[in-house]
Amino acid sequence: MENKLINEKSPYLHQHANNPVNWYPWGEEAFQKAEQEDKPIFLSIGYSTCHWCHVMAHESFEDQEVAQLLNGGFVSIKVDREERPDVDAVYMAVCQALTGSGGWPLTIIMTPKKEPFFAGTYFPKRGKRGQAGLIELLTFIQETWQENKSKLILEGHKITNFIKEHAQETAAGGADDEDLMEKARDYYKQTFDARWGGFGPMPKFPSPHNLLFLMETGGSEELGMAQKTLIQMYRGGLFDHIGGGFSRYSTDERWLAPHFEKMLYDNALLILAYAKGYEKTENQLYKEIVQRTVQYIERELTDEEGGFYCGQDADSEGEEGKYYLFTPGEIIQVLGEEDGGAFCRQFDITAAGNFEGKSIPNRIKDAQYEQMPSKDQVEKLLEYRKKRTWLHKDDKVLTGWNGLMIAALCRASRLMNESQYLELAEAGARFIWNNLQQDGYLKARWRQGEAAHAGTLDDYAFLAWGLLECYRSTLEADYLERAIQIGKRMTEQFFDWENGGCYLYGKDSEQLIIRPKEAYDGAMPSGNSVAALVMDQLAFYTGEDSWRQAREKQWDFMRAKAAGHPAALSFFLWQMEEEQSSSQLICTSQAALPPQSFQNYNVKILQVTEENREKMLIIAPFLSQYPIPEKEASYYLCRGQRCESPVSSLKELEEKYNL
């Protein structure tokens, strides 16, 4: 029996299209039905690679008894949080305010006016061990709605007003930049796990932006913490030693047993972190990890036209991690007695197992962990694993997540001199530009030829960053032109010119019960952190006062937000330090110099040639003051607020200014 989700493109919504629950997608049809039939709304938010979403679906949403309760007393709405991060963020804020925590599946019960009066996450079908069950919860709320509806409506008003007031709070004052960074470093020192790497207790999340901050702003101690974490994440089961790429997070302190879903954004940020580690230490292991992660992305998560898919599931055939686990017998069957036995010893694959009777390949006990396994052996095991069981893939293309991957690939390409990474990034940028953009306005999601849902701040900020990184890697003016176009739409739709900060969703988008400004980093950097980066770079690239003014407003907003808990804005602090330590370089010449000429310099570059001068003067009119010499080139270097005298060769630039 099909429900209203059958016509949706989201893989997550499609997973529920044949539930006996009469699901509706988020939209006016559902809210009008609730008004007309005088029923509360049951809102369930999740995503297609979420393990506990699957569990709740199998236990409850595929169950006739639960469906009868939902269909009789509620209007039920399913939302893919990856398609509608605005809806998810608003109601996740409600859940966190009411329960002190959040997560997925997210369960909200609210009035037809979208005002929530109950929030939670996973519920079993029936209560057990002190946890409420969905049957009991739905029965109670249905009875209360019939007998004392005004009480629930009043509660919804109170909760909504509280959330609105909280969303409108502004941070007061700011703090000295170095003081913010010092406090953040102190926090990481206090929470660092010296034995296993990472920060805080289990479960452990990679949080690569924290590592980027430590490597950029700290000394040897901070670099050591980051390196320990990078190495231990690789040695454990968080890294897929057979197929490459990283899982979502570790359920234990040793990084051994991951939550097995793999997400595009985690791998993008980890590519950034390991590439930065390679830049800082020249450790070849980091380069190998980046290479294997990029290979995974190219093999499993790249559309034939260049876009990047969302991720892969934790579950296979209803079992979490089944796809990734091995027994010694399987390894020996594939590799033979001698090679298979050696492989089992190297990767801790034993008869007893290390996860539910089987083994997660890992190198925690392997002292020779820096030696990569035989490519031939890995390829044989990968092929065997693919044939053994099926792994669900979420093949949506999300604009924001693609922006992160484009930026990461560009940076890794420059730091490691790997041209194929740049080729992947440019293909991704073309895909997004051709399929999810029109006149600078962005859609959030593409699947099966359809682009849908208005882009949020993350989509605009992350894509603009990716396009800026494409420009830095190619020095092609088209990328800069596109980044400016997206940046202008970003400020037009999201930026609060009076108080600073960007709203989560645009002024022309659907208006929800609150319009939050998210500043704190989570699994991904906040859209406001990346918007600060974009504004800062566009202030240099364009020379326009409007971008400088926006940049100052945004940075003051972020500084004020950071004052209470600086470590929660590590991406912003990382970028602040990177900006303060970098230089700006304007190069004018008859013919373009290859981007590789500048790859060892920590500089933002504007290159003007006879061929691109007309376009560059539109992008940055101030460049009219920089003549193109008849021979050689002219290099104008600026550091901070000070510009040096021009020189005519890269050698002179290096020698005179110690680049």
N, C-alpha and C positions, 0 to 999 in steps of 0.2 A: 504494500500500500504506500503510495507516494504522498508526500506533503508539499508544502509551498517551496521547500528548499531545492526541489528537483530542477528548477530553472536557474539556479545560481551557479557561478563559476568557481567559487571557493572550494577547494578539496575538502576542507573541514565541514562546510555546510553540506556538501555532497555525502559525507560520511553519515549524515543524519537524515538524508532525504527519504529513506525508507523506514524510519522509525515509526512506530504506532502513534507517537506524539505528533499532534497537528502543529508542527513548527511553522513559524513565519520568519522571514528575514526582517532585519530592522527596517522599518519604514512606516509610512502613514497608514497603510492598510491594516496593520496590526493594531496600531493605537486607536484607530477609528472603531475597529471591532470591539476592543476593550471598553470604549466609551459606550457604544451602542448596547452591549450585552452586560454592562456594569460588572466587569470582572477585573481583578488585579492582573498584573503582568508578571509572568515568570521569565526572567532574563538569564540565559546561560551563555557565558563567554569562554571560549577556549581557542585551541589551534590544532592543526591536524597531526602534528608530531608530539602531542602532549600525552604522556603515559596515563596520568590520572584522569584526563578527559576521556580516554578510552575506557578506563575502568568504570567510571560513572555512567558512561553510555551503555556499556554491556549490562551493568547491574540494574539500571533504572530506566534509561530512555528507550531501551529495546524491550522493556517489560510492560505487559498489558495492564497490570494493576496500577502502575505509576502513570501510564498513559491515560487510563480512564480518569484518574484524579486530575491530571493536568488539563485534559481536554474538556472535562466537565466544569471545572471551577476557575480556570485561568486562560489567558491568552499567552502562548509560549513563543518566545523569540530566541533565535540562535544568532550569535555574532561571532565572526572570526576576528579575533583581536588583532591579527596581523593586517587585515583589511581595514579595520576601523579602530585604529589606536586611540582616536579621540573618544569614542564611546567607552572603550576599555579603560582609559585613564580616568575618566570622570567617575565611573562606578567602582573602579579599584580604589580611588580615594575614599569613597563611601565605606567600602569594606575595611580599609585600614583604619579609618576613623572609628568605626563601630566595634571592630574586633581586635585591633592592634596588629593585625597581619593581613597578608593577602596572598594571592597566587591563583593558579588555574587548575581545574575549572572554577570560574567565578560565578557564584550564584546570587542573584539579586531578585527580590520581589518588590514590586513598586506599583503605584497607582497608574491609571491611564494617562495621567499628566506627567509621567516619567519621574515622579518623586519617590525615592526608595524608602521603604520602612523595614526591610530586612536584608542582611548581607551575610555571605559566608563563602566557602570554597567547595571542597568535595564533601558530599554526604553519601553514606551507604544507603541502600534501599531501606533498611530498617535499622533502628538504633542498636548500638552494641558498645560495650565497655565504656559507658558514659557519654558516648557521642550520639547526638540526635540523628534520627533516620529521616530520609526524605518523605516516606509515607506519613510518618507522624507529623512532620513539619507542614506538609501540604494540607493535611486534614485539619490541623489546628488553625492555619491561616484562612482556609476556606470557611470554617465555622465562624471565626472572628469577623471575617468580611461580611458574612450574612447577618450576624447578630449585633456587631458593634463596629461597622465600617468607619464611622466618624473618628474612632480612636486611631485606626491605622492611617487614615488620611491626615489627621493632626500630627501623628508621628512622622509621616513623610514630609510634611511642611517643616517641622522642627529640624529634621536631619538635613533637608535641602538648604535651609537658611544657615545652618551651622557650616555646611560645606562651602556655601557661597562666601560667608564671612571669612573663613579660613583661606579660601583661594585669593581673596582680595587683600590679604595682609601683605604689607611691603616691608622689606628688610630695612632696618635703620642703620645709617652709618656704614662705614667701611673699615678697612684695616690696611696697614702697610703691607705691600706685596711680599716682601721677604718674611714678614711675620706670619703671613698666611702659609707660605711654603714651609717655614720651620715647624709650625704647628701640625701641618699635614705629615711632614716627615716624622715628627715625634709620635704621631698616632700610629703610623705604620711600624715604627720600631717597637712600640709597646705591644702590638698585636701580631708581630711576625712569629711564625713557627720556624725556629732555627733548625729543627731536625728535618722537617719535611717540606719546608717552603710554604708559601701562601700566608694568608693573614686571617686570624680569628679561628674559631672552632669549625668543625664540620657541620653541614656540608660546605665544601670549599669551591668557590667560583674563581675562574681565571682572572676576571677584571683586568684585562690588559692595559687599560688606560692608567691604572694605578702603577703598573710596572713602567710604563712610558714616562710617567711623572718622576719616579724614583731615578730612572736612568738619566733623565735630562737635568734634574735639579740637584741631585745629591753628589756626595763624594764616594769614596771607596766602600764605605759601609752600606750606603743605599744601593750602589751598583751590585754589591755582594748579595743583598736580599733579593734583588730582582733576578740575578743570575741563578741563585739557588732555586727560586720558584720556577723559572723557565726550564731548568734542567729536570726538576722533580716532576713537573707536569708532563714532560716528555717521557720520563722513565716509567711513569705509572700507566694505568689503563685509560687515562683521559685521552691520550694520543692513541689513534688507531694504528698499531704497528704493522698491520697487514695492508690496509687501504689508504692510510694517510688521513690527515685531518683530525680535528679535536671534537670530543663530545661536549655536552652542555656544561656539566659541572661534576664534581666528585662527591660521592656520598660518604666518603671516609677521609681521614686525615692524611693518608699516604698518596692520594690521587689514584688509588688502584681501581676502585669500582665506580665507574661514572654513571650518571643518568644518561643513557646511551644515545639520546637524540643528538643529532648534529645540526647546527644552525649556521646559516650563511654569515650572520653578523659576528658571531663568536670567532669564526675562522678568519674573517677579514681583520678583526682587531688583533688576533694572535699573529697573523702575518706581519702586521705593523710592529708588534712587540718583539718578535724574534728578529725581524730585519733591523730594528734599533739595537738589539743585543749584539747582532753581528757588527754593526757600525762601531759600537763601543769597544768590542773585545776582539773582533776578527776570528771568533770561534767558529770553525767550519761546521760544527754540529748544528748551530743555529741556521746556517745557510741550507743545510740538508733538510732541516725540519720545514723551513719555508718552502723549499722545492717540493717536498712530498705533500704538503698541504695544498699548494697551488695545483699540483697534479690531481689531487682528489677533487678540488673544485672544478677543474676542467673536465674531468672524467664523469663526475656524478651530478654536478649542479649547474652545468652550463647549457643553455638552450642553443640549438644549432644556429640561431641567428645572433647569438652573443649575450643575451640576457642571463642573469644568474638566478637560479631557483632558491626557494626559501630554506629547505633543509630536508633531512631524512629522519624517519621515525625511530623511536627507541624500541618499539615492539615488532616482533615477527611472529606470525601465527599465534597471536595473543600472549606471547611471552616476552617480557622485557629482556633485551640483550641477547636473545637466542641467536641472532645473526652473527654476533661477534665472538661467541664462546666456542672453545675447542676442547677435545679430549686428546690424550697422547696417541690413541689409535688412529684418529683422523689424520693427524699430522704425519704419522709414519705411513699411512695408506697413500698419502699424496706425495711425500718426499722420499719415501724409502726408509729402511731401518736405520742406516748410519746417519744420513742427513737429517732425517726426522727426529732421531734421538738427540742430536746436537741442537737442533732448533728448539726442542722442548726444554732442554736444559737452559738455553740462552733466554727463553721467553717465559720461563716458570710455568710450563704447561705440564701438570701432574695428574696422576690418577685420582688423588684426593680432591683436586681442584681448589680454586680460590674464590669461586662465586657460584653458589647453589649447585655444587657437585661437578662443575666444569671449570675451565680456566679462561680468564681474561689474559691475553698475551701482554706481558709487561717486562720491564728490565730493572725493577727495583733492586733485585738481588744480584744483578749482573754488573760486575766491576768494569767490564769492557763495553759499557753502554754506548760509548761514542762511536763504536764500529757499527756501521750500517749493515743490515742483513743482506744476503745475496738477493739481487733483484730478481733472478730467475725463480728462487724459492718463493719469494713474496708474491710474484705474479701467479705462480701455480696455486698458492693458497687462496689468493683473491678470486681466481676463477672458480675454484672449488666452492668457496663460500657463496658466491653469487648463484651457483647452481643448486646449492643445498637448501636455501630458503629465500623467500622474497622479502624485500624491504621497501616499505611505502616511502614515496618521495612526494613532498609538497612542491609542485611545479608552478606555483605562482611566482611572478616576478614583481618584487616590491621596489619602488623607486628609491626609497631611503636606504634600504639594505644594499641595493646595487651601488648607490653612491659611496657607501663605506668600502665596499670591495674594490671599486674603481680607484679610490684614493689609496687603499692599501697596496694594490698591485703597482700603481705608479711609483709609490715611495720605495717599495721593494725592488722594483726595476732599476731605480737610480742607485740605491745603496749597494746592490749586488751586481749591477751591470748585466741584467738579464732582460734581453729585448723581448722575449716571448711573453713576459709578464705585462709589459706595456701593450703588446698586441691584444692580449685578453682584455685589458682595461679599456682600450680604445673601442673594441668591439662592443663591450658593455655600454659604454657611453653613447655609441651610435644607436644601439637598440633602444635605450631609454629615450633619447632625443626623438627618434622616429616614431615611437609607439606610445609614449606616455606624456608627451609635451605638446602644447599648442600655444603659440604666442607667449611663451614663458609661463603659462599655467600648467600645473602638473596634475596628473592622476596618480593615485597611490598604487594601484595594482593592475597588472596585465596577466591574462591567462586565456589561452585558446583564441587569440585574436581580439579579445575585448579588453579595453582599458576602462577602469571604473573607480569611483570614489575620489572625492576631492583630496588633493595632497595636503598633508599636515606639515607643521614646521620641520619635522625630521626629514621629510621628503625634499623640501626646498634646501635646507641647510646642508644635508649630507650630499645631495647631488651637486650643489654649487661647489662644495669642497672637492668632490671627485673631479669636476671639470677644471678647477684651479690646479689640481695635481696633474691633470692631463696637460695643461698648458706648461707647467714647470718641467714636465718630462719631454715635451715636444717643441715648445716655444712657438706653437702654431696659434695665430691670433684668433682663429675661429673658436677655440676652447675658451679663451678669455672673454670673447664677445658673448658667448653663451652663458658663462658664469655670471657675468654682469646682468644679463637679462633675467636669470633666475634669482639673483640677489635682489634686484629691484622689485620683482614680484613678492619676494620674501618680506621685504620691509613694508611694502604696500599692504600686504594681507595680514601680517602677523605682528609687526613691530609697534610697541607702545612708545611713541615719540615723547610723551610727557614724562613717563616714569622709567623708561628703559625696560628691557626684557621683551621677549616675544611670546605671544599666546600660542597655545598648542594647535589650535585650528584657526582658519582664516576668517576674516570678517564677512566674506561672501559664502562661507560654508554653513551647514546646518548648525543652528545655535542650540546647544545642550543646556542642562540646568546650571552649569558653571562653565567658565572659560578660563582654564588654569594657565599659569606660566610655570613650566617645569624647569627647574634649574639643576637639580641634583642628578648625578650620573647613576645609572643602574647597570644592567648588563651591557647596555650601550651608553655612550656619552649622551648627555642631554642635548636636545636640539638647540637650546640656548647657548651651550658651550661651543658647539660647532658654528652657530650663527655669529658668535663673537670672533671666531677665527676668520670666517668669510668676510665680515665687515672690516676687520683689520687688514686683510690682504687686498681687498678692493679699494681701501683708502689709499694704499700705495699704488696699485696698478692703474687707477683712474686719476688720482690726484684731485678728486672732487671733494669740496668741503662737506657736502652732504654725507659722504661716507665717513669722513673723519668725525663728524658730529654724532652719527649713529654709533660708530665704534666707541666713542667716549661714553655715551649713554649706556651702551650695552656692557662695557667693561665695569662701569660704576655699579650697575645693577648686579653683575656677577660677583664683584668684590664684596658687596653688601651681603649677598646670599652666602658667600663663603665664610663670612666672619664667624658664624655659629659653629660650623663643622667643616673646616677647609678640605679635609680628606674626601668629602662627599662631592667635591668639584675638581677631581684630580685632572680631568681632561683639560678644563679651562686653565688650571695652574700650569700644566705641561705646556700648553700653547703660549701662555703668557711668558714663560721662561724661554721657549724657543724663539719667540718674537724678539725678546730683549737681547738675545745673544746672536741674532742673525743680522745680516746687512742687506742693503738694497743696491742693486747694480743695474745701470742703464748702459746698454751696448749699442752703438750705432756703427754701421758698416755697409759697404756696397752690397755684399752678399751675406747670407745668413751663416752664422757659425753653428755647427752641430751642437745639440743640447749636451752631448757628452763632454764638450769642452769645459762645462761648468759643474759637472756632477760632483766634484770633490769640494765645492765651495758651499758653505751654509749661507746662501744668498737667495733673495727673490730677484728675478731678472725680468727686465723689459728689453727686448731686442727689436731694434728698428733698422729696417733695410730699405733699399729702393723699392723692392717688391711689395713689402707690407706697410710702407709708410702711410699711405692714404688711410688704410683701415686702422692703424695704430693711432693716428691723430684723432679719429672719431672716438676711439676707446679712451684715449688719454690726451686731451688737447695740449697739456703742458709740454708734451714731447716736441712741439714745434720749436722749442728753445734749444733743442739738441741737434745740431747739424750732422749730416752724414759726410764723413771725410772722403776725399777722392781716392785715397789709398789706405790700406790697413783698416784699423778700427779705432774707435774712441770708447774708453771705459770710464764711467762716472760712478764712483763708489760712495755710498752714504752709510754711516753707522749711527744708530740712534737719531739724534737731531743734528748731526754734523756731517757735511759732505766734504770729501777729499778732492784734491785737484785731479783732473782727468789724466789718464795715461793711454798709450797707444798699443800696448801688447799685453797679453795674459801673463807673460813672464815678468814684465815690469809690475803688473798688478800684484802678483804673488810676492815678489821681492820687496816692493815698496810698502805694501800694506799687510804683509804676513798672512795672507789668506791660506 
